[in-house]
C-alpha cells in the first residue's frame, strides 16, 4: 500500500468516487458525477490523502483547514472529512494509516486542534477524539409566535438572498467565532459555496447599526414548512428579532424548523410556546461531532482557574509525557515535568480525557468514570478549577 497526497483534479477519479459510495445514494446518476468538477474550487485548500494498492485507490481521507475558538482563543483546526474505503478493502487498516499521516501533517503545519463528524464514534475514540454536544433542532407552529407581532422590539431587520447578503453573513460568523467557545468556520475559499449556490434566504437582525443575529432559510411551498439553518444570535434581542421575522409567516407556512446551539432553551423563549426540541444521535447518519487536541500548544495561555496539577498523558501518538498544568496566573501554563522539577503525576489522562476537559464537555470525575484517565479526588478538584465546564458549539457542518 502506498499513501500519497492527490491534487484537486485527481480527486475526481480517486477520493470522490469512494466518498460518494460511502455517503451518498449509490450508484449516482451521471449528471451528479459530472457536477463534481464544479465543486473543486471550494476544496482547493483541502488536503486529501489516498491509499493505493496495485494502482487503484482503496481508501481516502481529507482535512479541511479551519479555525476554531477554544476557550476564547481562535486557533487553526483540521476538520477531518471524506473518510472512506473501497468496499473490498475495508477493515484492513487503511484508514488508520491514512489518519495517522494526515493528522501528523496537519499538526506539524500548525493545527493544534481537530474535529470531525464520525460515522461511528467508537472508531474515532481510538484516535483520541471525544464527543461534543450536538446542535438542537427546534420545531414549532408560527402561530405560537403571534405575541411577537405586537411586540415593540428595538432594532431592525434586513432580508435578501444569501448571494447578495453573504458579506454581512460571513462577517457575523467571524464575530461568532471570536466570542463563542467551540465555534468553527471554513476557510474563505470553502465558505463561499453557500454564496455561490444562492439557494437560501438570509435575514439579519441589527441593533444600533450592529448585526446581532442572522439565519438562512428556505420555504418548501405555500402551506408547507419554513426550514431554517443555524439561528445565530449574539443576545436575546437578536434572537427575538429573528423569531419576530418568522412570526410574519403565520399565514404562509404551517411549521417552522430551525437549528439552535446546544445550550439554548427554546421552551423558555415564550409563554404557552408549544415547541418540540430534538437532538437525535445515531450512527451512521446522525452523529454528534467529536474533537481533540493535537498539541499542548492549544492549551498554553488559555484562560484558566487557579488549579495546579501534574498530569501524565498516555496511549496517544500526538500527546504524551508528564506535564505540569498551572492556572495560578489566570492563564494556563504547561510545563514539562523535568522543567517543573516534579516527577510523580497526580493524574493520568488519555488524549480524549484531556480533550474532554479542554473543550469543557466532561467533569474530571466523569473522565475517570469513562476510563479516559485515572483522576484521584484531589487531582479532580484541581482540574475542575483549571477547566471550567463550558458548552462548545461547533457550528460548521462538514
N, C-alpha and C positions, 0 to 999 in steps of 0.2 A: 504493500500500500504506500502511495506517495501523497503527501499533503502539499498543496500549493495555493497561492492566492490568485484569484481569477480577476480579469478585467471586467469592466461593466458590460462590454459586448459579449464576453464569454458566458456571462450569467444566463443568456438566452438559451444556451444549449447544455449548461451544466447544472447550476443550482435551481433555476426557475422551474424546470420540469419536475424535479424532486419535491420542491416545496409546494407546487400546485397539487401534486398527487397526495401529499400529506395533509394539506389544509384546505383543499377546495373540493368541489364536486369533481368526479372523475369518470371517464375521460372528459377533458374540457373541449368545448366547441372550438373549431379552428379560428373563428373570429376573435375569441378571447385570447387565444395564444398569440395571434398577430398583434394584439394590443399591448403585449409585454414590452415591446420596444419603446412605446410611448412613455413608459414609466421609468426607463433607465435614467433620465436626468435627475430624478428625485433620489436615486440611490448612488449618486456619483461619489459621495464621501463615505459610503458604507464599505466596510472591509468584509469580503466573502472568501472563505477558505473551503476548498473541496478536497475530499479524499478520492483518489483514483486507483483503480486496480485493472490491469490489463487494458489500459486506455479508456476505461469507462468511469464515469462519475458514480461513486457508490454512496456518498454522504456529503452534506454541506452544512455550514454554519455561517452566520453573519453577525457583525457587531456594528450598530449604528452609533456614531459619535453624538452624544447628547450632553446636556448639562442638568444637574440635579441639586436641589437645596438639601443640605444635611445640617440640621440644627442651626440654620441661619446663614450658612456659607454656601455659595454656589460653586460646585466642583464638576470637573469633567466626569462623565459617566458613560460606560459602554452598555448600550441596550442590546442584549442578545436576542436574535430573531432568526427565522428561517432555518431552524434546526430540523433536518430531515435526512432520512436514509432510504436508499433503494429497498423495496420490499424483500428482495432476495439477499440483501446484505445486512439485515437488521440483527441486533444482539451479537455483534461481532467486535464491539469495542471501537468502532469508527468514530462515533460521536464523542466519546471520552477523549480520544486522541486529538480530535479537532478542537474541542472546547479548551483543553489544556493549552494548545498552541495559540488559540485565539485570545484567551484571557492573558496569557503570557505577554503577547504582543501589545495588547491594549494597556495593560498595567505598565509595561516598560515605556510606553509612549505617553504616560501621564494621566491615565484614567484610574483613580483610586476607588471608584465605585462601579458596580454593575447591577443591572436589573433585567428582569425578563417576565414573560407570561408563560408558565410551564404547561406542557401537555400532560405531565404528571408530576406533582410537587415532590414526591419522594425521590424521583430520579435526580432532580436538581439539588435536593437536600444533601446528596452525596458530594456535591461540589461546593458545599458551604453556604448555599442560598437559604434564606429564611423567609417565611411568608409575611406579606404586608396586607393591610386591610383592603378590601375591595370597595370600589365606589358603589353607592346605592342607586337603585332605580326607583323612582317615585312615580306613582300613577294616581290621577285624581280627575274628577269632573270639573270643567271650567266653571260650572255653576257655583261650586263651593268658593270660588274666588270673587263672587259678587260683591262682598263688602269693600273690596279694593277699588271698585269702580266709583265709589263715593268718597274714597279716602283722598285727602289733600296731602300728597307727598311732595317734599322738596325734590328738586332735580328735574331732569328731562330725559327723554328717550330719543334715540336715533335708530332708524330702520332702513335696511338696504340689503342687497345681496352680498354674500361673503366676498365675491370677487372684487367688489368696489370697496368694501369696508375692511379688507384684510389688514392694511397697515395698522389701523386702530386696534384690531383684534390681536394681532401679533404683539403690539406694544403692551397691551393689557396682560397677555400671558407672560410676557417678560417681567412685568411688575409682580404678578403672582409668583413667579419663580424666585424673585428676590426676597419675598416675605413669607413664603409658605414651606414648611418642612416637608420634605419628600417629593415636592413638585418637580417635574422633569419636562423638558421641551426638546424637540428635534433641532438639529442644525438648520440654518436658514434655507438651505437648498432642498431639504426634505419637507420642511414645514409648508412651503408654498403650494404643495399639492392641493390643499383644501381651497386655496385661491383659484388655482387653475381649473379644478373640477367645477367650481362655482355652482354647486347643486344644493346650497343651503341658504336660508335667510339668516341675517345677523341682526340682533337687536342689542344695543349698548345703552347702559344707564350712566348718566353723568350728573355730578353734583358739584356745583361751583366750578364748572368748566373742566372737571377731572373725571375720567372714567372710573366708575366704582362697580360696574357689573357688565357682563356680556354673556350671550348664549346664542348658539346657532341652532337652527331647527328646520324641519320641513313639515308639510301637511300632506297627508296621503289622499285627501279628497273631501268634498263637502259632506258634512255629517260624519266624518271619519276621525282620525287621530292626528293630533299635533305631536310629532316626535322630536323632542329636543335632545341635543347632545349635553355636554357638561355645563351646568349652571355655575358660572364663576362670579362670585360676589365678594367685594372687599369688606363689606359690612352689612348690617340689616337693611340700611337704606337701599343699597344696590340690589339686594335680593328682593325686597318688596316692590321696587320699581319694575323689575323683570316679571314678577308674578302679576303685577298690575297690568302689564302688557298682555300676558296670557289671558287675563280676565276679559279682555276685549274680544275674545274669540268664543264667547258663550253661545252665540247664535250660529257659529260656523263649524265647530267640532264638538264631538261628544266626550272625548277623552284626551288628556294630556299626559305624556310620559316624559320624564326628564331625568338625567343623571345628576347626582349630587355627591359631594365629598363624603367620606365615611363618618365624619364627626358631625354632620348636620342632623337636626332633629325636626323633621318636617311636621310631625304630629303636634308641635308647639307653634307652628307658623301662624295659625288662625284658630279661632274658636269654632266648634262644630265643623271641623275640617275632616271630611271623610277621605282618608288617604291610605294607599297601600304602599308599603316600603319593603323592598326586597333586595337582598344581596345573595343571589343564588350562586353557589360554588360547587362545581363538579368537574370531573375530568372525562374527556379532554376538552370539551367545548366551552366551559365557563369557569376557568381557573382564576383564582386571585393572583395578583402579582407577587414576585419574590425579588429579593435584593441581597447584596452582600458587600462587605468591604473587600477590596483587593489590596489595599495598602494601609498601614497605620498612619500614613501621611494625612489620610482623610480625617483623623481624629485630632491631630495636633492643632492647638489654637481654637478648638470649638468651645463655645460657652459650656461651663460645667459647674456643678456644685462642689462643695469643699471636701469631697471624699478623697481618700488615698488608699490604693490597693496594689499589691504586686500580683500580676496575672501571668500565668503560663498559657501560651497558645499552642494547641496540639492538633495533629492529624490533618494538617492543611498544606497545600502546595504553596500558597501565597502568604499566609500569616503564620508565623512560627516564632518560638523563642519566649523568653520571660522578660516582661516589661513592667515598669512602674507607671501606673496611671495616677496623676496627681492634679486635682482640680482646685488646689488651695488658692491660686491666684485669681480664680474666676474663669480662667481659660485652661483647657486641658493640656497638660504636659505629658508626653510619652517618652520615657527614658528606658534604655536597655538596663537589665538587672546589673550588668557589670558596671556600667557608668553610675548607676544609682547606689552601688556598694551594697547590694542586697542579693540574696540567692535563694531564699525559701519562699516560694509562691504561696499566697493566701487563697488564691482561687485558680482553678484550671478551666479554660474555656475552649470550645471549638470555634472555628470561624463563624459558624451560624450563631453560636451563643453570643459572641462579641457583636456581630452584626445586628442581632435582635435588640441588644442593649443600645447600640448606637442609633438605630432607627426608632427606638422607643416603643417597640411593639410587645416586649415581654419584660416582666419584673425579674430581677435576679433569681428569686426563688422559683419562678416558672422556668427559667433557663435550667436550673438544677433538676426540677421535676421532669422536664422534657429530655433529660440526658444530653443536653447541649453543653454540659460542663459540670464541674464539681465546685459548688459555691457554699462554703460554710456560712452560718448566720452572720458572723461579724463581717465577713467579706461582702455578703449580700447588702448589709447596711451601708457599707462604703460605696459599693457600685450603685446603689439606689440614689445616693446623694450626687454622684457624678453624672449619672444618666437619668434625667427625669423622664417620666413616661410622656410620650407625645404620639399624636396620631398622624402618620405620614399619608400624604395624598399624592400618588404618582402622576395622575392626570393623563400623561401621554399613553396612547394605546398603540402597541407595535407587535 
